[in-house]
Amino acid sequence: MAFARENPAIYQLMFSPRPWAGARAREGVMELLTATLTRCAAIGALRGPVGEAAAMLLSANVGLAFNRVADPEAFGDPAISDALRDAVFGRILASPDAPGDADPLAAAARRLDAQLLVTPPPALGSEETALLHVWLDRLT
């Protein structure tokens, strides 16, 4: 938020959708989010798919930053950012020890799939690992 406020033109260049050109900044941030959320999923702290969680986080942050740049008076209160963060985190994050997932098999499959990305098993070849990812994806 501070970067967007202090550098609004650069922020808009970095994150504005442009169908004719890729947004390298967005891609870089998405890679960082995906890596972090994959580690969360590997310990069972993510409620759903990594890609969905990353998309929600990036959309919430970029949307609020753009609104703050456009109308700082209406969107500048830090409480808005805190409430948005808490809402998104409440939707995507879970306690690793929390029982009660609606589909425990799907939750276990998501967790194992993420763990394979974090720490590939040395006992399996790349083809076997890829096949395991396919099977785990089917379970979710």
Secondary structure, DSSP 4 states (H G I P E B T S, - for coil): -HHHHH-HHHHHHHHS--TTS--HHHHHHHHHHHHHHHHHHHTT-BSS-HHHHHHHHHHHHHHHHHHHHH-HHHH--HHHHHHHHHHHHHHHB--TT----S-HHHHHHHHHHHHHHHS--TTS-HHHHHHHHHHHHHH-
